[in-house]
Amino acid sequence: MSRLPSTAPVGVKLCNFLYLTMPLVSPDKVAQETKKDPVLSKVIKVCENGWPHHCSNKILKPFFTVRHQLSIRDWVLLNGNRIVIPQSLQAKVLSILHHDHTGVVHTCMLARSCMWWKDMDEDICRISECCPACHQTQNAHTSFQSMLKCLLEVFARFAFPRTIVYDNGPPFCARDLAQFCRLRAIKLLFTPPYNPSSNGLAERSVQTFKKLLTRSLISHPSGTLSLNQRLNDCLLRIVPHPHQ
């Protein structure tokens, strides 16, 4: 870690992040690949000799626009406190970032906090769009029509609610939903994103359901009950029932 600048804690954060994941990418590896990178090695040379007042080179222009933030430490190029990832390591770093399938927004936030390269955001979007797991779950959860179909099934059983509490996710922000609720006198209340405590009742129900499902999986070995049977048993335990 001594090869990193002492004034760049975010850079250290990147290295810690990479050290704790597989495959490992060390600062020495970044420096080694930076030396081999024809663009970054040229950028470092220009940084050392001084940037011109104007830059017509299309390859260097993205670096020219951030030239005042560029610095060098032991062949590791920094854009502010963010490590500039050589092209040869970008695919590996993208794989690490995308490993948990946390979505484009969260992945971009993490990447922007500690690393940089030209068109980084576009590359993150591209790998998410090409990921079958992300594509399937996105289609299942962000489509307003899919969500509305599920809501109508619930409303058909329990009638229309007075209020819907939601987390301001993309499907809930659709104008169609606002019109749907307005025509049925349903009030929409949103909670801050990534703040489960603001919707405590729903979160408590989710926790209870998870515990029941876990206990079902432990007490009944795999194969003795189907998934639908397990889900129905758990739901019957937590939904309110009329008094006998």
C-alpha positions as CSV (number, residue, x, y, z in Angstrom):
1,M,0.0,0.0,0.0
2,S,3.0,2.3,0.3
3,R,2.9,2.8,-3.4
4,L,-0.3,4.8,-3.1
5,P,-0.3,8.5,-2.3
6,S,-0.9,9.1,1.4
7,T,-3.3,11.9,0.5
8,A,-5.7,9.6,-1.4
9,P,-7.8,7.6,1.0
10,V,-10.3,6.9,-1.8
11,G,-7.6,5.2,-3.8
12,V,-6.8,3.1,-0.8
13,K,-10.5,2.2,-0.6
14,L,-10.3,0.9,-4.1
15,C,-7.3,-1.3,-3.4
16,N,-8.9,-2.6,-0.2
17,F,-12.0,-3.4,-2.3
18,L,-10.0,-5.2,-4.9
19,Y,-8.0,-7.1,-2.4
20,L,-11.1,-8.5,-0.8
21,T,-12.5,-9.8,-4.1
22,M,-11.4,-12.3,-6.7
23,P,-9.5,-12.0,-8.9
24,L,-7.1,-9.7,-7.1
25,V,-5.8,-6.5,-8.7
26,S,-3.0,-5.0,-6.7
27,P,-1.5,-1.4,-7.0
28,D,1.7,-3.0,-8.4
29,K,-0.4,-4.7,-11.1
30,V,-2.1,-1.4,-12.0
31,A,1.4,0.3,-12.2
32,Q,2.7,-2.6,-14.3
33,E,-0.1,-2.4,-16.8
34,T,0.0,1.4,-16.9
35,K,3.6,1.2,-18.1
36,K,2.5,-1.1,-20.9
37,D,-0.6,1.0,-21.9
38,P,0.4,3.2,-24.9
39,V,-2.2,5.9,-24.0
40,L,-1.6,6.1,-20.3
41,S,2.2,6.0,-20.6
42,K,1.9,8.9,-23.0
43,V,-0.4,10.8,-20.6
44,I,2.1,10.3,-17.8
45,K,4.8,11.7,-20.0
46,V,2.8,14.7,-20.9
47,C,1.9,15.3,-17.2
48,E,5.6,15.3,-16.4
49,N,6.5,17.6,-19.2
50,G,3.5,19.9,-18.9
51,W,0.3,20.0,-20.9
52,P,-0.1,22.4,-23.9
53,H,-2.7,25.1,-24.0
54,H,-4.7,23.3,-26.6
55,C,-5.0,19.6,-27.4
56,S,-6.2,18.3,-30.9
57,N,-5.2,14.7,-30.2
58,K,-8.5,12.8,-29.9
59,I,-6.9,10.1,-27.8
60,L,-5.5,12.5,-25.3
61,K,-8.5,14.9,-25.3
62,P,-10.4,13.1,-22.5
63,F,-7.4,13.4,-20.3
64,F,-6.8,17.0,-21.4
65,T,-10.2,18.0,-20.0
66,V,-9.2,16.7,-16.5
67,R,-5.5,17.6,-16.7
68,H,-5.6,19.7,-13.6
69,Q,-6.8,16.7,-11.6
70,L,-4.2,14.3,-12.9
71,S,-1.2,13.2,-10.8
72,I,1.2,10.3,-10.7
73,R,2.5,8.1,-7.9
74,D,4.9,5.3,-8.7
75,W,3.4,4.8,-12.2
76,V,-0.2,4.8,-10.9
77,L,-2.1,7.6,-12.7
78,L,-4.7,9.4,-10.5
79,N,-7.6,11.5,-11.5
80,G,-8.1,13.4,-8.3
81,N,-8.3,10.6,-5.7
82,R,-9.5,8.1,-8.3
83,I,-7.2,5.5,-9.8
84,V,-7.1,5.5,-13.6
85,I,-7.5,1.9,-14.7
86,P,-5.5,0.8,-17.7
87,Q,-7.4,-0.7,-20.6
88,S,-5.9,-4.2,-20.0
89,L,-7.5,-4.3,-16.6
90,Q,-10.8,-2.7,-17.3
91,A,-12.6,-6.0,-18.2
92,K,-11.3,-7.6,-15.0
93,V,-12.4,-4.6,-12.8
94,L,-15.8,-4.5,-14.5
95,S,-16.2,-8.2,-13.7
96,I,-15.4,-7.5,-10.0
97,L,-17.8,-4.5,-9.9
98,H,-20.6,-6.5,-11.5
99,H,-20.1,-9.6,-9.5
100,D,-23.0,-9.0,-7.1
101,H,-25.4,-7.7,-9.8
102,T,-26.3,-4.6,-7.7
103,G,-27.6,-2.6,-10.7
104,V,-26.2,0.1,-12.9
105,V,-26.8,3.0,-10.5
106,H,-25.1,1.4,-7.5
107,T,-22.2,0.0,-9.6
108,C,-21.6,3.4,-11.1
109,M,-21.6,5.1,-7.7
110,L,-19.1,2.6,-6.4
111,A,-16.9,3.0,-9.5
112,R,-17.0,6.8,-9.5
113,S,-15.9,6.9,-5.9
114,C,-12.5,5.3,-6.5
115,M,-11.7,4.7,-10.2
116,W,-11.9,6.3,-13.6
117,W,-11.4,5.6,-17.3
118,K,-12.8,7.0,-20.4
119,D,-16.4,5.9,-21.0
120,M,-16.5,4.0,-17.7
121,D,-20.2,4.6,-17.1
122,E,-21.0,3.4,-20.6
123,D,-19.0,0.2,-20.1
124,I,-20.9,-0.5,-16.8
125,C,-24.2,0.0,-18.6
126,R,-23.1,-2.2,-21.4
127,I,-22.1,-5.1,-19.1
128,S,-25.4,-4.9,-17.2
129,E,-27.4,-4.9,-20.4
130,C,-25.6,-8.0,-21.7
131,C,-26.0,-9.8,-18.3
132,P,-28.8,-12.4,-18.6
133,A,-29.4,-12.3,-14.8
134,C,-29.7,-8.5,-14.7
135,H,-31.8,-8.5,-17.8
136,Q,-34.3,-11.0,-16.5
137,T,-34.7,-9.4,-13.1
138,Q,-35.0,-6.0,-14.6
139,N,-37.8,-7.1,-16.9
140,A,-39.5,-8.8,-14.0
141,H,-39.3,-5.9,-11.5
142,T,-39.1,-2.6,-13.4
143,S,-42.0,-3.0,-15.8
144,F,-45.0,-1.0,-14.9
145,Q,-47.4,-3.4,-16.7
146,S,-45.9,-6.4,-14.8
147,M,-46.2,-4.6,-11.5
148,L,-49.8,-3.5,-12.3
149,K,-50.8,-7.1,-13.1
150,C,-49.5,-8.2,-9.7
151,L,-51.3,-5.3,-7.9
152,L,-54.6,-6.1,-9.6
153,E,-54.4,-9.7,-8.5
154,V,-53.9,-8.5,-4.9
155,F,-56.7,-5.9,-5.2
156,A,-59.1,-8.5,-6.6
157,R,-58.7,-10.5,-3.4
158,F,-58.5,-7.8,-0.8
159,A,-60.2,-4.8,-2.5
160,F,-58.5,-1.4,-3.3
161,P,-56.4,0.1,-0.5
162,R,-56.7,3.6,0.8
163,T,-52.9,4.1,0.6
164,I,-49.9,2.6,-1.2
165,V,-46.5,3.1,0.3
166,Y,-43.6,2.8,-2.1
167,D,-39.9,3.5,-2.4
168,N,-40.0,5.8,-5.4
169,G,-38.7,3.0,-7.7
170,P,-39.0,3.4,-11.5
171,P,-42.3,1.5,-11.9
172,F,-44.0,3.5,-9.1
173,C,-42.8,6.7,-10.8
174,A,-44.8,6.0,-14.0
175,R,-47.5,8.5,-14.8
176,D,-49.9,5.5,-15.5
177,L,-49.7,4.5,-11.9
178,A,-50.5,8.0,-10.7
179,Q,-53.5,8.1,-13.0
180,F,-54.6,4.6,-11.9
181,C,-54.5,5.6,-8.2
182,R,-56.1,8.9,-8.8
183,L,-59.1,7.4,-10.6
184,R,-59.6,5.0,-7.6
185,A,-58.9,7.5,-4.8
186,I,-55.8,5.7,-3.7
187,K,-53.2,7.9,-2.0
188,L,-49.5,7.4,-2.9
189,L,-46.9,7.8,-0.2
190,F,-43.2,7.3,-1.0
191,T,-40.3,6.6,1.3
192,P,-36.6,7.5,0.7
193,P,-34.8,4.9,-1.4
194,Y,-32.5,2.4,0.4
195,N,-34.1,3.4,3.7
196,P,-36.0,0.3,4.9
197,S,-36.7,1.7,8.3
198,S,-39.1,4.3,6.8
199,N,-41.5,1.5,5.9
200,G,-41.1,-0.6,9.1
201,L,-44.3,-2.6,8.8
202,A,-43.4,-4.0,5.4
203,E,-39.8,-4.7,6.4
204,R,-40.9,-6.4,9.5
205,S,-43.2,-8.6,7.5
206,V,-40.4,-9.5,5.1
207,Q,-38.1,-10.4,8.0
208,T,-40.8,-12.6,9.5
209,F,-41.4,-14.3,6.2
210,K,-37.7,-15.0,5.7
211,K,-37.4,-16.5,9.2
212,L,-40.4,-18.8,8.5
213,L,-39.1,-19.9,5.1
214,T,-35.6,-20.6,6.6
215,R,-37.1,-22.7,9.3
216,S,-39.2,-24.6,6.8
217,L,-36.1,-25.3,4.7
218,I,-34.3,-26.6,7.9
219,S,-37.1,-28.6,9.3
220,H,-38.3,-30.1,6.0
221,P,-35.5,-31.5,3.9
222,S,-35.3,-30.6,0.2
223,G,-37.8,-32.5,-1.9
224,T,-40.4,-33.1,0.8
225,L,-42.2,-29.9,0.0
226,S,-42.5,-27.9,-3.2
227,L,-41.5,-24.2,-3.2
228,N,-45.1,-23.2,-3.7
229,Q,-46.2,-25.3,-0.6
230,R,-43.5,-23.7,1.5
231,L,-44.5,-20.2,0.4
232,N,-48.2,-20.9,1.0
233,D,-47.5,-22.3,4.5
234,C,-45.4,-19.3,5.4
235,L,-47.9,-16.8,4.1
236,L,-50.8,-18.5,6.0
237,R,-48.8,-18.0,9.2
238,I,-48.4,-14.2,8.8
239,V,-51.6,-13.0,7.0
240,P,-54.4,-11.9,9.3
241,H,-57.3,-14.3,9.7
242,P,-60.9,-13.6,10.8
243,H,-61.7,-14.5,14.4
244,Q,-63.4,-17.9,14.9
